[in-house]
């Protein structure tokens, strides 16, 4: 009997965890498993804001795929996906083609610009190791330039973050810790630097408990973050942005605008003929696409409606990791010629947002609220637990976060 070909596209949280679970549960003679990823490493998307602020080196965030994948069980192909043809069961890569019997799509997210003029051209995004590294170096370069200009140029020291959702708040939290260090290093008085967070919604962290939001905003404001809430970004220009609040337009002059306010699924999924909403496929309960029995979707490209709220679950790392368990099980079942597929049941165990390395807010264990240091310890515990699941104690010791007391 021919061994089925299982192809996993993308080594983000969903893709890499699917691969790791399959290598544990499928025998070498049961299937050919191929993992495709553009880079030779998996990275912790939830740590990128720290790399972008310069509070954590990007090498800590990268995990070489060969460190967690057993090459005798899984064939790793470093290449970029160009297109998927689900009718022909074929994936086109930059350097070749792959045929599959079962496909797992885990191609991650892209920034959603909501059609704001100038956003793509003039704003930075926190989407990969390389984009985070660019932001960090750009901010440092502007600080270095400040005292070398004939005329003081405040635009160099104004950092604007679009979006006060999860990523935006975590990023300004890291910047609030980093800016005093940069000021010391580049001989700049702290009061000359402005950290501005612009959010269109009537509150920061929409959907979070109001008491936690208030704590977060107080903590960040005490460290110099300015909030513009209920302010809709209308345009990003080469030297700043224009926003509208209370029907009045204002301009903020800045050399650094970072967009952290919206994601969509990968456009390759849109272009491959799947039925999508903003690049995401509304999957069946077993995580297959509505019209193909051999294609599963995991992570940011999958759309799952929370029946209690009638809204989609947010595409978080926690969701992607849980989906990987269901997808790996179901792919294994099909590869063995069986039919008993499991439905996916999200088990949201809480949410923690960091506000810098020793401060955070969160809701865990059925609505227990955490503030400050205890929440920041919980955040590190969650990060470390993932590393343990992914690559065992060795990976945890190598990449884990143990700086709990400072």
C-alpha positions in Angstrom: 0.0 0.0 0.0 1.3 3.4 -1.0 2.3 5.6 2.0 0.2 8.8 2.0 2.0 12.2 1.6 1.3 14.7 4.4 2.4 18.2 3.6 2.4 21.0 6.3 2.8 24.5 5.1 4.3 27.0 7.6 6.3 26.4 10.8 4.4 28.9 13.0 2.8 27.8 16.2 0.1 25.6 14.5 2.4 24.1 11.8 5.4 23.2 13.9 3.2 21.7 16.7 1.3 19.6 14.2 4.7 18.3 12.9 6.0 17.6 16.4 2.8 15.7 17.3 2.8 13.7 14.1 6.4 12.7 14.5 5.5 11.3 17.9 2.3 9.5 16.8 3.0 8.2 13.3 5.5 5.5 12.5 8.1 6.1 9.8 6.4 3.5 7.5 2.9 5.0 7.9 3.3 8.2 6.0 5.7 10.7 4.3 5.5 13.9 6.2 7.0 17.1 4.7 7.2 20.5 6.5 7.7 23.6 4.4 8.9 26.9 5.8 10.6 30.0 4.3 13.2 30.1 7.1 15.3 27.5 8.8 13.8 28.5 12.1 10.4 28.7 14.0 10.0 31.9 15.9 7.9 33.0 18.9 5.6 35.5 17.3 4.4 36.5 20.9 8.0 37.7 21.7 8.5 39.8 18.6 7.4 43.0 20.4 10.4 42.6 22.7 12.8 42.1 19.8 11.3 45.2 18.1 11.8 47.3 21.3 15.3 46.0 21.8 14.6 44.4 25.2 15.2 40.8 24.0 17.7 39.7 21.4 16.1 38.2 18.4 18.2 35.0 18.6 16.3 34.1 21.8 13.1 34.2 19.8 14.3 32.0 17.0 14.3 28.2 17.3 16.1 26.2 14.6 13.6 23.7 13.1 16.3 21.0 13.2 16.3 21.3 17.0 12.7 20.1 17.3 12.1 18.1 14.1 13.4 14.5 13.8 14.7 14.4 10.2 14.4 10.6 10.0 10.6 11.1 10.4 9.9 14.5 8.9 11.3 15.9 5.7 12.0 19.6 6.1 11.9 21.8 2.9 13.2 25.4 3.3 11.2 27.2 0.5 8.5 29.8 0.0 4.9 28.7 -0.9 3.7 30.4 -4.1 0.3 28.8 -4.5 -2.0 25.9 -3.6 -4.1 23.9 -6.1 -6.5 21.9 -4.0 -8.2 20.3 -7.1 -4.9 18.9 -8.3 -3.6 18.2 -4.7 -0.5 20.2 -5.5 1.6 23.0 -3.8 3.8 25.2 -5.9 7.0 26.4 -4.2 9.5 28.9 -5.4 11.9 26.0 -6.2 9.6 23.1 -7.1 6.3 21.4 -6.5 4.8 19.0 -3.9 2.0 16.5 -4.3 0.0 15.7 -1.2 -2.7 13.3 0.0 -3.3 15.4 3.1 -2.5 19.1 3.4 -2.2 21.3 6.6 -2.2 25.0 5.9 -0.5 27.0 8.7 0.8 30.0 6.7 0.2 32.6 9.4 -1.0 36.2 9.2 -0.4 39.4 7.2 -1.1 43.0 8.4 -4.6 44.3 7.7 -4.3 47.9 6.6 -8.0 48.7 6.4 -7.2 50.8 3.3 -5.5 53.6 5.3 -3.6 55.7 2.8 0.2 55.6 3.3 0.1 52.8 5.9 1.9 50.1 3.8 4.5 52.6 2.5 5.4 54.5 5.7 4.6 52.4 8.7 6.5 49.5 10.2 4.9 46.2 11.2 5.8 43.6 13.8 5.3 40.5 11.8 8.6 38.6 11.7 12.2 38.4 13.1 13.4 40.7 10.2 10.7 43.3 10.6 11.3 43.4 14.4 15.0 43.8 13.9 14.4 46.7 11.5 12.2 48.6 14.0 14.8 48.2 16.7 17.6 49.4 14.5 15.5 52.2 13.1 14.7 53.6 16.6 18.3 53.4 17.7 19.5 55.1 14.5 17.0 58.0 15.1 18.3 58.4 18.7 21.9 58.4 17.4 21.0 61.0 14.8 19.3 63.4 17.3 22.5 65.0 18.7 24.2 65.0 15.4 21.6 67.3 13.7 22.2 71.0 13.5 18.7 71.8 14.6 16.9 69.7 17.2 14.4 67.5 15.3 11.7 66.2 17.6 10.3 63.9 14.9 13.3 61.6 15.5 12.2 61.0 19.2 8.5 60.7 18.7 7.5 57.0 18.5 3.8 56.4 17.5 2.2 53.0 17.8 -1.1 52.4 16.0 -3.4 50.1 17.9 -4.0 49.6 21.6 -4.9 45.9 21.2 -2.7 43.1 22.6 0.4 43.7 20.4 0.2 47.5 20.6 0.0 47.5 24.4 2.7 44.9 24.8 5.0 46.8 22.5 4.5 50.2 24.2 5.1 48.4 27.5 8.5 47.2 26.3 9.3 50.6 24.8 8.5 52.3 28.1 11.2 50.2 29.7 13.7 50.6 26.8 13.5 54.4 26.3 15.2 55.4 29.5 18.1 53.1 28.6 18.3 54.6 25.1 18.2 58.1 26.6 21.1 57.3 28.8 23.1 55.7 26.0 22.5 58.5 23.5 22.7 61.5 25.9 19.0 62.5 25.5 16.8 63.9 28.3 13.9 61.5 28.8 11.3 64.3 28.6 12.2 64.9 25.0 11.0 61.5 23.9 7.3 60.9 23.2 5.7 57.5 23.2 2.2 57.8 21.7 -0.4 55.0 21.4 -3.3 55.7 19.0 -6.5 53.6 19.2 -9.7 54.0 17.2 -11.9 52.0 19.7 -13.4 53.8 22.7 -11.0 51.9 25.0 -7.5 50.4 25.0 -7.5 46.5 25.0 -11.0 46.1 23.7 -12.7 43.1 25.2 -10.4 43.0 28.4 -11.8 43.5 31.9 -12.2 47.3 32.5 -10.3 47.1 35.9 -7.3 45.4 34.1 -7.4 48.0 31.3 -7.4 50.8 33.8 -4.4 49.2 35.6 -2.5 48.8 32.3 -3.1 52.4 31.2 -2.1 53.8 34.6 1.1 51.7 34.6 2.0 52.8 31.1 1.1 56.5 31.6 3.3 56.5 34.7 6.2 55.5 32.5 5.5 58.2 29.9 3.1 56.6 27.4 0.5 59.1 25.9 -2.8 57.6 24.8 -5.0 58.9 22.0 -8.2 56.8 22.5 -11.2 57.0 20.1 -8.7 58.4 17.5 -9.0 57.0 14.0 -5.8 57.0 11.9 -6.7 58.7 8.6 -3.3 58.7 6.9 0.3 57.8 7.5 2.8 60.2 5.8 6.6 60.2 5.4 6.8 62.3 8.5 4.1 61.2 10.8 0.4 60.5 10.8 -3.0 62.2 10.8 -5.8 61.0 13.1 -9.3 62.2 13.7 -10.9 62.5 17.1 -14.2 64.2 18.0 -14.5 65.2 14.3 -11.2 67.1 14.5 -8.1 66.2 12.6 -4.7 66.3 14.3 -1.2 65.6 13.0 1.6 63.9 15.0 5.0 64.5 13.5 7.1 61.3 13.8 9.9 59.4 12.0 8.7 56.1 13.5 5.1 54.9 13.1 4.5 51.2 14.0 1.3 49.6 13.0 0.0 46.9 15.5 -3.7 47.1 14.9 -5.0 44.4 12.6 -4.2 41.0 11.0 -5.7 38.9 8.3 -4.9 35.4 7.1 -2.3 34.8 4.4 -3.3 36.1 0.9 -2.1 32.8 -0.7 -5.1 31.2 0.9 -7.4 33.8 -0.7 -5.7 33.3 -4.1 -5.9 29.4 -4.0 -9.7 29.2 -4.4 -10.7 28.6 -0.9 -13.7 30.4 0.5 -12.3 33.0 2.8 -13.0 36.1 5.0 -9.9 38.3 5.1 -7.7 35.4 4.3 -9.2 33.1 6.8 -11.1 29.9 6.0 -14.3 29.2 8.1 -13.3 25.6 8.9 -15.6 22.7 9.8 -15.5 21.4 13.4 -12.8 18.9 12.5 -10.7 21.8 11.1 -11.0 20.8 7.5 -12.0 23.4 4.8 -15.7 23.4 3.9 -15.1 22.0 0.4 -12.0 19.7 0.6 -11.9 16.6 2.8 -8.1 16.4 2.5 -7.2 20.0 3.5 -6.9 21.2 7.2 -6.3 24.8 8.3 -4.5 25.7 11.5 -3.7 29.0 13.3 -4.2 32.5 11.8 -5.7 31.2 8.5 -8.5 29.3 10.3 -11.7 31.1 11.3 -13.7 29.6 14.1 -16.8 31.2 15.5 -17.3 31.3 19.3 -20.9 30.3 19.6 -21.4 32.1 23.0 -20.5 35.4 21.5 -21.2 34.8 17.8 -17.8 36.3 17.0 -14.7 34.7 15.7 -12.1 33.5 18.3 -9.1 35.8 18.2 -6.2 34.2 16.3 -3.8 33.6 19.3 -0.9 31.3 19.8 -2.9 29.5 22.4 -5.6 28.7 19.8 -3.0 27.6 17.2 -1.3 25.3 19.6 -4.6 23.7 20.6 -5.7 23.3 17.0 -2.4 21.6 16.2 -3.4 18.8 18.6 -6.7 18.2 16.8 -5.2 18.5 13.3 -2.4 16.1 14.1 -4.9 13.5 15.5 -7.2 13.8 12.5 -4.4 13.6 9.9 -3.1 10.5 11.6 -6.6 8.9 11.6 -7.0 9.6 7.8 -3.4 8.5 7.0 -4.3 5.1 8.7 -7.4 4.8 6.5 -9.8 5.4 9.5 -12.6 7.8 9.6 -13.2 8.7 13.3 -12.2 12.4 13.3 -12.3 14.6 16.5 -14.1 17.9 16.6 -11.9 20.9 17.8 -13.0 22.3 21.2 -11.1 25.4 22.2 -10.1 25.5 25.9 -9.2 29.1 26.5 -7.2 29.0 29.7 -6.9 32.7 30.1 -5.0 35.6 28.6 -2.0 37.5 29.9 -0.7 40.7 28.4 2.8 41.9 29.4 3.4 45.6 30.1 7.2 45.3 30.2 9.4 42.6 31.7 8.1 42.9 35.3 4.6 44.1 34.9 1.5 42.5 33.2 -2.3 42.0 33.5 -4.2 38.8 32.9 -7.2 36.6 33.4 -6.5 33.0 34.2 -8.2 29.9 35.7 -11.9 30.9 35.1 -11.8 34.6 35.6 -9.1 35.1 38.2 -7.6 38.5 37.6 -3.9 39.1 37.9 -2.0 42.4 38.1 1.6 43.4 38.1 4.4 41.1 39.1 2.3 38.0 39.6 0.8 38.4 36.1 4.3 38.8 34.6 5.4 35.6 36.3 2.4 33.8 34.9 3.2 35.1 31.4 6.7 33.6 31.7 5.3 30.3 33.0 3.0 30.2 29.9 5.9 30.9 27.5 8.1 28.2 29.2 5.3 25.6 29.1 5.1 26.0 25.3 8.9 25.5 25.0 8.6 22.4 27.1 5.8 21.0 24.9 7.6 21.9 21.7 11.1 20.6 22.4 11.3 19.2 25.9 13.5 20.2 28.8 16.5 20.9 26.6 14.7 23.6 24.6 13.2 25.0 27.8 16.7 25.4 29.4 18.1 26.9 26.3 15.3 29.4 25.5 13.2 29.7 28.6 12.5 32.9 30.6 13.7 32.5 34.1 14.3 36.2 35.0 11.4 36.2 37.5 13.0 38.4 40.2 14.1 41.4 38.2 
